[in-house]
Amino acid sequence: MNDKVDLGMLPTGVPGLDILLGGGLSEFSFTLIAGAPGSGKTTLAHQIMFSLAGPQRRAIFFTVLGEPPLKMLRYQQQYSFFDVNKVGESIRYVNLAEDLRSGDFNGVMRRIAKEVEDFTPSLVFVDSFRSVVQTAREGSEGVTELQHFVQELGTRMTSWQATTFLIGEYANPESEVNPILTVADGMISLSQNVETNSVVRKLRIFKMRGQAHMAGFHTFRMGRNGIQVFPRLLPPLPDEPGGLSEIDPKTSRVSTGIPKLDDMLHGGIPVGHSVLVVGPTGCGKTILGTGFLQEGARAGEHGLVVRFEKGASRARNVALERMVQAGQVTVVKTHLIDLTVEEIVEDLVQAIRTTGATRVVLDSLSELDLYLAPESRHDFRESVFRILSSLARLNVTVIVTLGLEDRFTDMRFSHSELSFLADAVIGFRYVELRGELKRLLSVVKVRGSSHSIDLREFTIGEDGIEISERIANFEGLLSGHATQVGNRTNETD
């Protein structure tokens, strides 16, 4: 026989999990769902079960010494995936607690086999298997009997022509010595990573026979709809008409809403570019972003703004509120702390695909740093890279603001070397001139395009940012610093 056996794939119904598994669960496979207490094992098992179970694919759920079925069902009913109409006809619960208390492993095995034969399920779940191990250690039966029971259970689960799952409290499956870890075709590990006051849930596929699964740890959250997994990957490049391959940055431009800034950019921002707008507090970064969205609204483009709530300390942005009320701009914001970069990217990508937004403003990276979980905050540059890379693959033009502390005599365009990640950089700064603070801006770089290297003064009025003509020198500026600034900007470009 030269014909290969094709593994039938079952969708898990858990957003993001099928990507990690390499397409779904292999039919008739035997999978161990492992993790410490409270990590989400039972919820994951139920979400998969209710997604797959139906009249043509029945499921049986064995509870051993875990929580009683009635108590477990009480809490699982709170999730949106729970369908009470499936319980009884398509899903059956069997409590093995009494069978196990007798210490007769052979009797437990006979009970499991009989229930499977009577109900003929396509899906079998056993929760919690680690209770069997604990019972054996405390009772009269030895390790040899336990190993025999485990091996027989694994063999029978494989031969039942059912997709089977074993749920157990294994905090670190790699270090466990147990026959079940060898017999299992797949292993999904759930954990809760604690750092300072932050808790981030992680999921890892240890193995999945016959499938090209994704390695590494991936973030997941539990909410009203159950579990959602956030794979650590970038979205695919668009291949439809109008994709990145068809954009010429020299000719395809979008206006910033400020004509003189467009002139300095030699025609506007190239489509699909990310622009880092950097400067000290109060210099007009948010105003520039709002004007960028207003210009898009006038051209019939939908906009998206990402904000991180600061409560009453944030002044009202009337212009932005009007665009939101008119349906021209969508706001993506969160009150959560301990966010991971995967969750932010997921929210952004979903919002862009839902609204068709072509302009995005992220205001600001300075606030984003306050909301990230420690693991994403530790390598802030990588987090920003993943956000900007994901947006670039969606053909949207992005303005990202970044606040820097006031240093009047330094030319800085970011911290953590973030300026290298952006396609373009617009620098705002203050100078002290004759007892007043003046605002200046310059275009530091535009990747793949020429641009002005002028240093321009600007003011902020009722109509937004107003840019003056080119300034050759600032008479009276400290130590002739304006000339030095102009030269250094030229060198940077």
C-alpha positions as CSV (number, residue, x, y, z in Angstrom):
1,M,0.0,0.0,0.0
2,N,1.4,3.3,-1.1
3,D,-1.6,5.5,-0.2
4,K,-1.0,8.0,2.6
5,V,-3.6,8.3,5.4
6,D,-5.0,11.8,5.6
7,L,-5.6,13.1,9.1
8,G,-9.1,14.5,9.4
9,M,-9.0,17.9,11.1
10,L,-11.6,19.1,13.6
11,P,-11.9,22.8,14.3
12,T,-11.6,23.5,18.0
13,G,-14.0,26.5,18.2
14,V,-11.3,28.3,20.2
15,P,-10.3,31.5,18.4
16,G,-6.5,31.3,17.6
17,L,-6.0,27.8,18.8
18,D,-6.4,26.1,15.4
19,I,-3.5,28.3,14.1
20,L,-1.2,27.0,16.8
21,L,-2.3,23.4,16.2
22,G,-1.5,23.6,12.5
23,G,-5.1,23.5,11.3
24,G,-7.1,22.0,14.1
25,L,-7.3,18.7,16.1
26,S,-6.5,15.4,14.4
27,E,-9.5,13.2,14.5
28,F,-9.2,10.1,16.7
29,S,-6.2,11.6,18.4
30,F,-5.5,11.4,22.1
31,T,-4.6,14.8,23.6
32,L,-3.5,15.7,27.1
33,I,-4.7,19.2,28.4
34,A,-2.3,20.0,31.3
35,G,-1.8,22.9,33.7
36,A,-1.9,24.0,37.3
37,P,-5.2,24.5,39.1
38,G,-7.1,27.5,37.9
39,S,-5.2,27.8,34.6
40,G,-8.3,27.2,32.4
41,K,-8.1,23.5,31.5
42,T,-11.7,22.6,32.2
43,T,-13.0,25.7,30.4
44,L,-10.8,24.9,27.3
45,A,-12.1,21.3,27.3
46,H,-15.7,22.5,27.5
47,Q,-15.3,25.1,24.8
48,I,-13.9,22.4,22.5
49,M,-16.6,19.9,23.4
50,F,-19.6,22.3,22.9
51,S,-18.1,23.5,19.6
52,L,-17.8,20.0,18.2
53,A,-20.6,18.0,19.9
54,G,-23.9,17.5,18.1
55,P,-26.4,14.7,17.1
56,Q,-23.8,13.2,14.7
57,R,-20.9,13.7,17.0
58,R,-21.7,12.9,20.6
59,A,-19.5,13.6,23.6
60,I,-19.1,12.0,27.0
61,F,-17.4,13.9,29.9
62,F,-16.0,11.8,32.8
63,T,-15.3,13.6,36.1
64,V,-13.0,11.7,38.5
65,L,-12.2,13.5,41.8
66,G,-12.5,17.0,40.4
67,E,-15.5,19.2,41.1
68,P,-18.9,17.5,41.0
69,P,-20.7,17.8,37.6
70,L,-23.5,20.0,38.9
71,K,-21.1,22.4,40.4
72,M,-18.9,22.4,37.2
73,L,-22.0,22.9,35.0
74,R,-23.1,25.8,37.1
75,Y,-20.0,27.8,36.3
76,Q,-19.6,26.6,32.7
77,Q,-23.1,27.8,31.9
78,Q,-21.8,31.4,32.3
79,Y,-19.9,31.2,29.0
80,S,-21.6,32.0,25.8
81,F,-20.4,28.7,24.1
82,F,-22.5,26.6,26.6
83,D,-25.6,25.2,24.9
84,V,-27.9,23.6,27.5
85,N,-29.9,21.9,24.7
86,K,-26.9,19.7,23.9
87,V,-26.7,18.3,27.4
88,G,-28.3,14.9,27.7
89,E,-28.8,14.2,24.0
90,S,-25.4,15.1,22.5
91,I,-23.3,15.5,25.7
92,R,-23.4,13.1,28.7
93,Y,-21.7,13.7,32.1
94,V,-20.5,10.7,34.2
95,N,-19.1,11.0,37.7
96,L,-16.5,8.3,38.6
97,A,-15.9,9.6,42.1
98,E,-17.6,6.6,43.8
99,D,-15.9,4.1,41.6
100,L,-12.4,5.5,42.3
101,R,-13.0,5.8,46.1
102,S,-13.0,1.9,46.3
103,G,-9.4,1.9,45.0
104,D,-10.3,-0.6,42.3
105,F,-8.6,0.7,39.2
106,N,-9.9,-2.3,37.2
107,G,-13.4,-1.4,38.2
108,V,-12.9,2.2,37.1
109,M,-11.7,1.0,33.8
110,R,-14.7,-1.3,33.3
111,R,-17.1,1.6,34.1
112,I,-15.4,3.9,31.6
113,A,-15.4,1.2,28.9
114,K,-19.1,0.4,29.5
115,E,-20.2,4.0,29.3
116,V,-18.3,4.5,26.1
117,E,-19.8,1.4,24.6
118,D,-23.3,2.3,25.6
119,F,-23.1,6.0,24.4
120,T,-20.8,5.4,21.4
121,P,-19.3,9.0,21.6
122,S,-17.1,10.6,19.1
123,L,-15.5,12.7,21.8
124,V,-14.3,11.5,25.2
125,F,-13.1,13.7,28.1
126,V,-11.6,12.5,31.4
127,D,-11.3,15.3,34.1
128,S,-9.2,15.3,36.3
129,F,-6.8,12.5,35.7
130,R,-4.2,13.7,38.2
131,S,-6.7,12.7,40.9
132,V,-6.1,9.1,39.9
133,V,-2.4,9.5,40.5
134,Q,-2.9,11.2,43.9
135,T,-5.4,8.4,45.0
136,A,-2.8,5.7,44.1
137,R,-0.1,7.3,46.1
138,E,-2.3,7.6,49.2
139,G,-4.0,4.2,48.9
140,S,-2.9,0.6,48.9
141,E,-2.3,0.2,45.2
142,G,1.3,0.7,44.1
143,V,3.0,2.4,41.3
144,T,3.0,-0.7,39.1
145,E,-0.8,-1.0,39.2
146,L,-1.1,2.7,38.5
147,Q,1.2,2.5,35.5
148,H,-0.7,-0.5,34.2
149,F,-4.0,1.5,34.5
150,V,-2.6,4.5,32.8
151,Q,-1.2,2.5,29.9
152,E,-4.4,0.6,29.5
153,L,-6.5,3.8,29.6
154,G,-4.3,5.3,26.9
155,T,-4.5,2.3,24.7
156,R,-8.3,2.1,25.0
157,M,-8.7,5.8,24.3
158,T,-6.7,5.4,21.2
159,S,-8.8,2.3,20.1
160,W,-12.2,3.8,20.8
161,Q,-12.3,5.5,17.3
162,A,-13.0,8.7,19.3
163,T,-11.2,12.0,19.7
164,T,-10.2,11.8,23.4
165,F,-8.9,14.2,25.9
166,L,-7.3,13.8,29.3
167,I,-7.3,16.8,31.7
168,G,-4.7,16.9,34.5
169,E,-3.0,19.2,36.9
170,Y,0.5,19.0,35.4
171,A,2.2,22.3,36.2
172,N,5.3,21.3,34.2
173,P,4.7,18.4,31.8
174,E,8.3,18.4,30.6
175,S,9.6,17.4,34.1
176,E,6.8,14.9,34.9
177,V,7.6,11.2,34.7
178,N,4.4,9.5,33.7
179,P,3.4,7.0,31.0
180,I,0.5,9.1,29.9
181,L,2.9,11.8,28.5
182,T,4.4,9.2,26.2
183,V,1.1,7.6,25.1
184,A,-0.6,11.0,24.3
185,D,-0.6,12.1,20.6
186,G,-0.8,15.8,21.6
187,M,-0.2,17.9,24.6
188,I,-1.5,21.4,25.4
189,S,-0.1,23.1,28.4
190,L,-1.8,26.1,30.1
191,S,0.0,28.3,32.7
192,Q,-0.3,31.6,34.5
193,N,2.8,33.6,34.5
194,V,3.2,35.9,37.5
195,E,5.5,38.9,37.6
196,T,5.2,41.6,40.3
197,N,1.5,42.3,40.3
198,S,0.8,41.1,36.8
199,V,-0.7,37.7,35.7
200,V,-0.6,36.7,32.1
201,R,-2.1,33.4,30.9
202,K,0.0,31.4,28.4
203,L,-0.7,28.4,26.2
204,R,1.9,26.1,24.7
205,I,1.6,23.1,22.3
206,F,4.2,20.7,23.6
207,K,3.6,18.2,20.8
208,M,1.0,17.3,18.2
209,R,1.8,14.2,16.2
210,G,1.5,14.5,12.4
211,Q,0.9,18.2,12.5
212,A,3.1,21.2,11.9
213,H,2.1,23.0,15.1
214,M,3.5,26.3,16.3
215,A,6.0,26.1,19.2
216,G,6.6,28.6,22.0
217,F,4.3,30.3,24.5
218,H,1.3,32.2,23.3
219,T,-1.0,34.5,25.3
220,F,-4.7,33.7,25.9
221,R,-7.5,35.4,27.8
222,M,-10.6,34.1,29.4
223,G,-13.8,36.2,29.1
224,R,-17.5,36.0,28.6
225,N,-17.0,34.0,25.3
226,G,-14.5,31.6,26.8
227,I,-10.9,31.4,25.8
228,Q,-9.2,33.3,23.0
229,V,-5.7,32.6,22.0
230,F,-3.4,35.3,20.5
231,P,-0.8,33.5,18.3
232,R,2.6,35.3,18.1
233,L,2.7,35.9,14.3
234,L,2.2,38.7,11.8
235,P,-0.8,38.8,9.5
236,P,-0.2,37.7,5.9
237,L,0.7,40.3,3.2
238,P,-2.4,41.3,1.2
239,D,-2.4,39.7,-2.3
240,E,-5.7,41.3,-3.5
241,P,-5.7,44.2,-5.9
242,G,-4.4,47.3,-4.2
243,G,-2.0,45.3,-2.1
244,L,1.5,46.5,-1.0
245,S,3.1,45.2,-4.2
246,E,1.1,47.7,-6.2
247,I,1.9,50.8,-4.1
248,D,4.6,53.2,-5.4
249,P,5.7,55.4,-2.4
250,K,6.9,58.1,-4.9
251,T,3.4,58.6,-6.3
252,S,0.9,57.2,-3.9
253,R,0.5,59.8,-1.1
254,V,-2.0,60.9,1.5
255,S,-2.3,64.4,2.9
256,T,-1.6,65.2,6.5
257,G,-4.3,68.0,6.4
258,I,-1.5,70.6,6.7
259,P,-0.6,71.9,3.2
260,K,2.9,73.2,4.2
261,L,3.7,69.9,6.0
262,D,2.7,68.1,2.9
263,D,5.1,70.3,0.9
264,M,7.9,69.4,3.4
265,L,7.1,65.8,2.8
266,H,7.3,66.4,-1.0
267,G,3.7,65.5,-1.6
268,G,2.3,64.0,1.7
269,I,2.8,60.7,3.5
270,P,3.5,57.7,1.3
271,V,0.6,55.3,1.5
272,G,1.3,52.4,3.9
273,H,4.0,54.3,5.8
274,S,4.2,54.7,9.6
275,V,5.1,58.2,10.8
276,L,6.6,58.7,14.2
277,V,5.6,62.2,15.5
278,V,7.9,62.9,18.4
279,G,8.2,65.8,20.8
280,P,7.8,67.2,24.3
281,T,4.5,67.7,26.1
282,G,2.1,70.2,24.7
283,C,3.8,70.7,21.4
284,G,0.9,69.5,19.2
285,K,1.4,65.8,18.5
286,T,-2.3,64.9,19.2
287,I,-3.5,67.9,17.2
288,L,-1.5,66.7,14.2
289,G,-3.0,63.2,14.5
290,T,-6.5,64.6,14.7
291,G,-5.9,66.8,11.7
292,F,-4.7,63.7,9.8
293,L,-8.0,61.9,10.6
294,Q,-10.0,65.0,9.6
295,E,-8.3,65.2,6.3
296,G,-9.2,61.5,5.7
297,A,-12.8,62.1,6.7
298,R,-13.0,64.9,4.1
299,A,-11.7,62.5,1.5
300,G,-14.2,59.8,2.4
301,E,-11.6,57.6,4.2
302,H,-12.5,55.9,7.5
303,G,-10.1,56.5,10.4
304,L,-9.1,54.6,13.5
305,V,-7.6,56.0,16.6
306,V,-6.0,54.0,19.4
307,R,-6.3,55.6,22.8
308,F,-5.4,54.5,26.3
309,E,-7.8,55.9,28.8
310,K,-6.5,58.4,31.3
311,G,-9.9,59.4,32.8
312,A,-10.7,62.9,33.7
313,S,-7.1,64.1,33.1
314,R,-7.6,63.9,29.4
315,A,-9.1,67.1,27.9
316,R,-12.0,66.7,25.5
317,N,-11.0,66.4,21.8
318,V,-14.1,68.0,20.3
319,A,-13.0,67.5,16.7
320,L,-12.4,63.8,17.3
321,E,-15.7,63.4,19.1
322,R,-17.5,64.9,16.1
323,M,-15.9,62.4,13.7
324,V,-16.7,59.5,16.0
325,Q,-20.3,60.6,16.3
326,A,-20.5,61.0,12.5
327,G,-19.2,57.4,12.0
328,Q,-16.0,58.7,10.3
329,V,-13.6,57.5,13.0
330,T,-13.6,54.4,15.2
331,V,-11.9,54.5,18.6
332,V,-10.1,51.5,20.0
333,K,-9.4,51.9,23.7
334,T,-9.1,49.7,26.7
335,H,-9.4,50.0,30.5
336,L,-7.3,46.9,31.0
337,I,-3.8,46.8,32.4
338,D,-1.2,44.1,31.8
339,L,-2.0,44.0,28.0
340,T,0.2,41.9,25.8
341,V,1.3,43.0,22.4
342,E,-0.6,40.1,20.8
343,E,-3.9,41.4,22.2
344,I,-3.2,44.9,20.9
345,V,-2.4,43.6,17.5
346,E,-5.5,41.4,17.4
347,D,-7.8,44.3,18.4
348,L,-6.2,46.6,15.8
349,V,-6.3,44.1,12.9
350,Q,-9.9,43.2,13.7
351,A,-11.0,46.8,13.9
352,I,-9.3,47.7,10.6
353,R,-10.8,44.7,8.8
354,T,-14.3,45.5,10.2
355,T,-14.3,49.2,9.5
356,G,-12.2,49.3,6.4
357,A,-10.0,52.1,8.0
358,T,-7.1,53.4,5.9
359,R,-5.8,55.9,8.4
360,V,-4.7,55.0,11.9
361,V,-3.5,57.2,14.8
362,L,-1.9,55.6,17.8
363,D,-1.8,58.2,20.6
364,S,0.5,57.5,22.2
365,L,3.4,55.1,22.7
366,S,4.3,56.9,25.9
367,E,0.9,55.8,27.4
368,L,1.0,52.4,25.8
369,D,4.2,51.6,27.8
370,L,2.1,52.1,31.0
371,Y,-0.5,49.5,30.1
372,L,1.7,46.7,28.8
373,A,2.3,43.6,30.8
374,P,5.9,43.3,32.1
375,E,7.0,40.8,29.5
376,S,5.9,43.1,26.7
377,R,7.3,46.2,28.5
378,H,10.7,44.6,28.9
379,D,11.4,44.7,25.2
380,F,9.3,47.7,24.3
381,R,11.1,48.1,20.9
382,E,10.1,44.6,19.9
383,S,6.5,45.3,20.9
384,V,6.4,48.5,18.8
385,F,8.0,46.6,15.9
386,R,5.3,44.0,16.0
387,I,2.5,46.6,16.1
388,L,3.9,48.6,13.2
389,S,4.7,45.5,11.1
390,S,1.2,44.3,11.5
391,L,-0.3,47.6,10.4
392,A,2.1,47.9,7.5
393,R,0.8,44.6,6.1
394,L,-2.7,45.9,6.1
395,N,-1.9,48.9,3.8
396,V,-2.9,51.5,6.3
397,T,-1.1,54.8,6.8
398,V,-0.2,55.3,10.4
399,I,0.7,58.3,12.7
400,V,2.2,57.3,16.0
401,T,2.9,59.9,18.7
402,L,5.7,59.6,21.2
403,G,6.4,62.0,24.1
404,L,9.9,62.9,25.2
405,E,11.1,64.9,28.1
406,D,12.0,68.5,27.4
407,R,15.7,68.9,26.6
408,F,16.0,72.2,24.7
409,T,19.6,71.7,23.6
410,D,19.4,68.0,22.5
411,M,18.3,66.6,19.2
412,R,16.5,63.4,20.1
413,F,13.8,61.6,18.0
414,S,12.9,58.7,20.3
415,H,13.9,56.5,23.1
416,S,14.8,52.7,22.9
417,E,15.8,53.4,19.3
418,L,12.1,53.4,18.2
419,S,12.8,55.9,15.4
420,F,14.5,53.2,13.4
421,L,11.2,51.2,13.3
422,A,9.2,54.0,11.7
423,D,9.1,54.8,7.9
424,A,9.1,58.5,8.6
425,V,9.9,60.8,11.6
426,I,8.6,64.3,12.2
427,G,10.3,66.0,15.1
428,F,8.7,68.7,17.3
429,R,10.6,70.7,19.8
430,Y,10.7,74.0,21.7
431,V,13.3,76.7,21.6
432,E,13.6,79.7,23.9
433,L,13.7,83.0,22.0
434,R,13.6,86.4,23.6
435,G,11.8,85.2,26.7
436,E,9.3,83.0,24.8
437,L,9.0,79.4,23.9
438,K,8.7,78.8,20.2
439,R,7.6,75.6,18.6
440,L,9.7,74.1,15.7
441,L,9.2,71.1,13.5
442,S,11.3,69.3,10.9
443,V,11.0,66.2,8.8
444,V,13.8,63.9,10.0
445,K,13.3,61.1,7.5
446,V,11.0,59.6,5.0
447,R,12.0,56.1,3.9
448,G,12.2,55.7,0.1
449,S,11.5,59.3,-0.6
450,S,13.1,62.8,-0.6
451,H,11.9,65.4,1.8
452,S,12.6,68.9,3.0
453,I,15.2,69.4,5.7
454,D,14.0,72.9,6.7
455,L,13.4,73.8,10.3
456,R,10.1,75.6,10.5
457,E,8.3,77.5,13.3
458,F,4.6,76.7,13.8
459,T,1.8,77.9,16.0
460,I,-1.4,76.2,17.2
461,G,-4.7,78.0,16.7
462,E,-8.4,77.3,16.3
463,D,-7.8,75.8,12.9
464,G,-5.0,73.5,14.1
465,I,-1.3,73.8,13.2
466,E,-0.1,76.7,11.2
467,I,3.5,76.4,9.7
468,S,5.5,79.5,8.9
469,E,7.9,79.9,6.0
470,R,11.5,78.6,6.1
471,I,13.6,80.2,8.8
472,A,17.3,80.7,8.1
473,N,18.3,81.7,11.6
474,F,16.9,82.6,15.0
475,E,18.4,85.9,16.0
476,G,19.3,85.8,19.6
477,L,18.9,82.1,20.0
478,L,21.4,80.7,22.6
479,S,24.9,80.2,21.1
480,G,23.6,80.1,17.6
481,H,22.0,76.7,18.3
482,A,19.5,77.0,15.4
483,T,22.2,76.8,12.8
484,Q,23.6,73.7,14.6
485,V,20.2,72.1,14.7
486,G,19.7,72.6,10.9
487,N,23.1,71.0,10.1
488,R,22.5,68.0,12.3
489,T,19.1,67.4,10.9
490,N,20.6,67.4,7.4
491,E,23.2,64.8,8.5
492,T,20.5,62.6,10.0
493,D,18.6,62.5,6.8
